[in-house]
Amino acid sequence: MKKITTLYIAGILLLSMSGCTKDFEETNTNPNAVDKPTPNFIFSRSQLDGLNNNYFFTSILECGQMMQHYSTYKEASGAGDKYLDNEVYYSAFFARIYPNSINEVTIVINTLKNNPNDSNRLNIARIWRAYLFHRITDLYGDVPYSEAAKGNSELLFLPKYDSQEFIYKDLLKELDESAVALDANKPSFGGADLIYNGDINKWKKFSYSLMLRLGMRLSKVDPALSKTWVNKAIAGGVILNTGDNAIMKYTDGPNDINRNPSALDPISLDYGKSSYGQKNSEGGKLSKTFIDVLKATNDPRISIYAGVWQGTVQNTSPAVQKGFPNGTKIAPTPIEQATYSEPNQNTVLKVDSPLIIISNAETNLYLTEAAIRGWYTGESDQSLYEKAVKASFLNAGIYGVSYAITDATPYLTANPYLAGGTFDQKMNQIHTQFWIALYVDEQEVYANWRRTGYPILTPVNFPGNVTNGTIPRRFKYPTAEYSVNSANLAEAIKRQGSDTFTTRMWWDKQ
């Protein structure tokens, strides 16, 4: 893992040295160096690096296991499954995001900010920067924000930690300003934008959809402010159609960065095809909690998500799916291990499959919640919920046209929306659906669960766990930060609370 001392040294791609004499300068000039950064190239790299950030450690071994999508019998790799303290996993995201994707998008912003003709590229970069920062603050709480990535531009190598409240309010402001400033009549990134190909109207919808996500995140800590931002996002226009979904497209090479990290990482580190489910490196399986819910509701997505190895092929039939219990340390025999469900190699673990960043399934579930809160009256909560389910079913088509589930009627008939239920009953149903529909985006599932408390998950109480048998509320800061940026970190801990897995961050209120 990279030394934390390099975290904030922004502008790695731009470093140059000035000599004492002309001859010295000419002699020490790299003929292959780039004097001026290329915003298009660096923005593409920020998009790739922003999503390719220790997916296996962060999204499976931590968030995914805590959210009981995944499980393992092993202890070292069962940090999220058993609530154990393993810094290799919880510090990885922090260590990588600053020198890579945040640094890169900051270079883009600094390069474009003084050119009015580049307003679209500038504001798309601001939106992407907001996306990146909301991911890290949702994992750790207070983090470097306003002074981050200023090592090269301002020689600021030890940034202060901003409060999550400040970060969230500024992110919402950034999204609002950027969306308004986007102009379809001006040039954009084009093909350098790997998500929307520079489509300005789609980036507007992305910005308002992210605003909806962040606005809803404030529902407990500040309901009035939450309602304000949710309504602003809805009025601006969120993603409602499949064609507007934010999707990163991948190919099978030529390099690993071109491959889907949510597939490549798990295959490389645990779910290799050659083991046929019998000798996984980290003992990972899909959780019994997850598989049981899908089977109990006859959810057709189970065949999209899961498979059981039978010989050298996976059987995706719902009848054979079996999840492994969370919090277990007894190692099954290799033959028995193969009887448990793993991610489907032809969909979830296909390295050239697309990756959904924000979709109409998620936005419609937020609108459903807004409706039951009385914040949105444009449509009934039942209609919005059913749209969300249908969207999730159709979005399975990202793995290939044949995987799209075109008829949601049997599922909705067997599992009807609780139109006459209480607020809590509806919240449980809405966010259980969120937990199912956003499988693969484990960071977002984890954040949404902490905000809502749904679905209701039964924690494990594994011997030696560090949370007293409760699901962690945040990630701890990397240990190296205590020696590298100790004064600023100490101030953050004093403000936020002890650096433990059970400390609740600003928006995560009881």
ZIFEN-V425258 format. One record per pair of residues at least 12 apart in sequence whose ideal C-beta (glycine too) atoms are under 8 Angstrom apart, sorted by the first residue. I is the first residue (numbers start at 1). J is the second residue. Records with the same first field share a line. If there is no record, write none. Layout:
BEGIN
I = J + J
END
This chain:
BEGIN
1 = 88 + 91 + 92 + 95
2 = 95 + 96 + 99
3 = 480
4 = 95 + 478 + 480 + 481 + 484 + 485
5 = 480 + 484
6 = 99
7 = 94 + 95 + 98 + 99 + 484
8 = 98 + 99 + 144 + 148 + 149 + 150 + 151 + 156 + 157 + 158 + 159
9 = 99 + 151 + 152 + 157
10 = 99 + 103 + 106 + 107 + 148 + 149 + 150 + 151 + 152 + 153
11 = 103 + 107 + 151 + 152 + 153
12 = 99 + 103 + 152
13 = 34 + 37 + 42 + 104 + 107
14 = 34 + 37 + 107 + 152
15 = 152
16 = 33 + 35
36 = 111
37 = 107 + 108 + 111
39 = 107 + 108 + 111 + 112 + 118 + 121 + 125
40 = 121 + 189 + 190 + 192
41 = 192
42 = 104 + 105 + 107 + 108 + 111
43 = 104 + 105 + 108 + 121 + 124 + 125 + 128 + 189 + 192 + 193
44 = 192 + 193 + 194
45 = 104
46 = 100 + 101 + 104 + 105 + 108 + 125 + 128 + 132
47 = 101 + 128 + 193 + 194 + 195 + 248
48 = 194 + 257
49 = 100 + 101 + 104 + 257
50 = 97 + 100 + 101 + 105 + 128 + 131 + 132 + 135
51 = 248 + 261 + 355 + 357
52 = 257 + 261
53 = 92 + 93 + 96 + 97 + 100 + 101 + 261
54 = 92 + 93 + 96 + 265
55 = 261 + 262 + 265 + 266
56 = 265 + 266 + 268 + 269 + 270
57 = 88 + 89 + 92 + 93
58 = 89 + 92 + 93 + 139 + 442 + 443
59 = 262 + 441 + 442 + 443
60 = 265 + 266 + 270 + 284 + 442
61 = 77 + 78 + 79 + 80 + 81 + 89 + 282
62 = 79 + 80 + 89 + 90 + 475
63 = 80 + 442 + 443 + 445 + 446
64 = 80 + 442 + 445
65 = 78 + 79 + 80 + 81 + 287 + 326
66 = 80 + 81 + 83 + 446 + 471 + 472
67 = 435 + 442 + 445 + 446 + 449 + 457
68 = 287 + 289 + 290 + 326 + 457
69 = 286 + 287 + 290 + 439 + 442 + 445
70 = 284 + 285 + 286 + 287
71 = 284 + 285 + 286 + 287 + 288 + 323 + 324 + 325 + 326 + 327 + 328
72 = 282 + 283 + 284 + 285 + 324
73 = 283 + 324 + 328 + 329 + 330 + 331 + 332
74 = 282 + 283 + 329 + 331
75 = 329
77 = 89 + 270 + 282 + 283 + 284
78 = 283 + 329 + 462
80 = 472
81 = 326 + 327 + 460 + 462
82 = 326 + 327 + 329 + 460 + 462 + 465
83 = 459 + 460 + 462 + 465 + 466 + 467 + 469 + 470 + 471 + 472 + 501
84 = 462 + 464 + 465 + 466
85 = 466 + 476 + 501
87 = 476 + 478 + 479
90 = 475 + 476
91 = 475 + 476 + 477 + 478 + 479 + 480
93 = 135 + 136 + 139 + 475
94 = 136 + 139 + 140 + 143 + 475 + 477 + 478 + 481
95 = 478 + 480
97 = 132 + 135 + 136
98 = 144 + 148 + 149
101 = 132
102 = 129 + 132 + 133 + 148 + 149
103 = 149
105 = 125 + 128 + 129 + 132
106 = 129 + 148 + 149 + 150
108 = 121 + 125
109 = 122 + 125 + 126 + 129
110 = 153
112 = 125
117 = 186 + 187
118 = 187
119 = 181 + 182 + 183 + 186
120 = 182 + 183 + 186 + 187 + 188 + 189 + 198 + 200
121 = 187 + 188 + 189
123 = 177 + 178 + 179 + 181 + 182 + 203
124 = 178 + 182 + 188 + 189 + 193 + 198 + 203
126 = 174 + 177 + 178
127 = 174 + 175 + 178 + 179 + 203 + 206 + 207 + 210
129 = 174
130 = 171 + 174 + 175 + 178 + 207 + 210
131 = 210 + 357
133 = 145 + 167 + 171
134 = 168 + 171 + 210 + 213 + 214
135 = 443
137 = 164 + 167 + 168 + 505
138 = 217 + 443 + 447 + 505
139 = 443 + 474 + 475
140 = 474 + 475 + 476 + 477 + 505
141 = 164 + 474 + 492 + 496 + 503 + 505 + 506
142 = 161 + 162 + 163 + 164 + 167 + 492 + 495 + 496 + 505
143 = 161 + 162 + 164 + 167 + 492
144 = 159 + 160 + 161 + 162 + 485 + 488
145 = 159 + 161 + 162 + 166 + 167 + 170
146 = 159 + 160 + 162 + 166 + 170
147 = 159 + 160
158 = 484 + 485 + 487 + 488
159 = 485 + 488
160 = 488 + 491
161 = 488 + 489 + 491 + 492
163 = 492 + 495 + 496 + 506
164 = 496 + 505 + 506 + 507
165 = 506
168 = 214 + 217 + 218 + 506 + 507
171 = 214
172 = 211 + 214 + 215 + 229
175 = 207 + 208 + 210 + 211 + 214
176 = 211 + 232
178 = 207
179 = 203 + 204 + 207 + 208 + 211 + 236
182 = 200 + 203 + 204 + 207
183 = 200
184 = 200 + 201
186 = 200
188 = 200
194 = 248 + 249
195 = 246 + 247 + 248 + 357
196 = 246
202 = 244 + 246
204 = 236 + 237
205 = 237 + 238 + 239 + 244
206 = 239 + 246 + 357 + 358
207 = 236
208 = 232 + 233 + 234 + 236 + 237 + 238
209 = 233 + 238 + 239 + 246 + 358 + 362 + 363
210 = 358
211 = 229 + 232 + 233 + 236
212 = 229 + 230 + 233 + 234 + 238 + 363 + 366
213 = 358 + 362 + 366 + 444
214 = 229
215 = 228 + 229 + 230 + 232 + 233
216 = 230 + 366 + 369 + 370 + 451
217 = 447 + 451 + 507
218 = 507
219 = 369 + 373 + 451
220 = 451 + 507 + 508 + 509 + 510
221 = 506 + 507 + 508 + 509
227 = 373 + 375
230 = 366 + 370 + 375 + 376
231 = 375 + 376
234 = 367 + 370 + 376 + 378
238 = 363 + 367
239 = 358 + 359 + 360 + 363
240 = 360 + 363 + 364
241 = 360
242 = 359 + 360 + 391 + 394 + 395
244 = 360
245 = 356 + 358 + 359 + 360 + 395
246 = 356 + 357 + 358 + 359
247 = 354 + 355 + 356 + 357 + 359 + 398
248 = 260 + 354 + 355 + 357
249 = 354
250 = 351 + 352 + 353 + 354 + 355
251 = 352
252 = 351 + 352
259 = 351 + 352
260 = 350 + 351 + 352 + 353 + 354 + 355
261 = 355
262 = 348 + 355 + 440
263 = 348 + 349 + 350 + 351 + 353
264 = 351
266 = 284 + 343 + 349
267 = 349 + 351
269 = 281 + 282
270 = 282 + 283 + 284
271 = 284 + 342 + 343 + 345 + 349
273 = 345
276 = 309 + 311 + 312 + 338
277 = 308 + 309 + 337 + 338 + 340 + 342
278 = 309 + 334 + 335 + 337 + 338
279 = 334 + 337
280 = 337 + 342
283 = 331 + 337
284 = 342
285 = 323 + 324 + 337 + 340 + 341 + 342
286 = 305 + 306 + 321 + 323 + 324 + 340 + 341 + 342 + 343
287 = 323 + 324 + 325 + 326
288 = 322 + 323 + 324 + 325 + 326
289 = 323 + 326 + 457 + 458
290 = 323 + 439
291 = 306 + 321 + 322 + 323 + 341
292 = 323
293 = 432 + 436 + 455
294 = 306 + 318 + 321 + 436
295 = 318 + 321
297 = 411 + 414 + 415
298 = 318 + 410 + 411 + 414
299 = 411 + 436
300 = 318 + 393 + 405 + 411
301 = 392 + 393 + 396 + 405 + 436 + 439
302 = 316 + 318 + 321
303 = 316 + 317 + 318 + 344
304 = 316 + 344 + 347 + 348 + 396 + 399 + 403 + 405
305 = 343 + 344 + 347 + 348 + 439
306 = 321 + 341 + 342 + 343 + 344
307 = 321 + 341 + 342 + 343 + 344 + 345 + 346
308 = 320 + 321 + 322 + 338 + 339 + 340 + 341 + 342
309 = 338 + 342
310 = 338
314 = 342 + 344 + 345 + 346
316 = 344 + 346
321 = 341
322 = 339 + 340 + 341
323 = 340 + 341
324 = 340 + 341
326 = 460
327 = 460 + 461 + 462
329 = 462
346 = 399
347 = 396 + 399 + 400 + 403
348 = 399 + 440
350 = 399
353 = 398 + 399
354 = 398
355 = 440
356 = 395 + 398 + 440 + 441
357 = 441
359 = 391 + 392 + 395
360 = 387 + 388 + 391 + 395
361 = 388 + 389 + 391 + 392 + 395 + 437 + 438
362 = 388 + 434 + 437 + 438 + 444
364 = 384 + 385 + 387 + 388 + 391
365 = 384 + 385 + 388 + 430 + 431 + 433 + 434 + 437
367 = 379 + 384
368 = 381 + 384 + 385 + 388 + 426 + 430
369 = 427 + 430 + 431
371 = 384
372 = 423 + 426 + 427 + 430
380 = 419
381 = 417 + 419 + 426
382 = 417 + 419
385 = 417 + 429 + 430 + 433
386 = 408 + 412 + 417
388 = 433 + 437
389 = 408 + 411 + 412 + 433 + 437
390 = 408
392 = 433 + 436 + 437
393 = 405 + 406 + 407 + 408 + 411
394 = 406
395 = 437
417 = 429
427 = 452 + 454
428 = 454 + 455 + 456
430 = 454
431 = 448 + 449 + 452 + 454 + 455
432 = 454 + 455
434 = 448 + 454
435 = 448 + 449 + 454 + 455
450 = 473 + 508
451 = 507 + 508
457 = 471
459 = 471
466 = 500 + 501
467 = 501 + 502
468 = 502
470 = 502
472 = 501 + 502
473 = 501 + 502 + 503 + 504 + 505 + 508
474 = 501 + 503 + 504 + 505 + 508
475 = 501
476 = 499 + 500 + 501
477 = 489 + 493 + 499
END
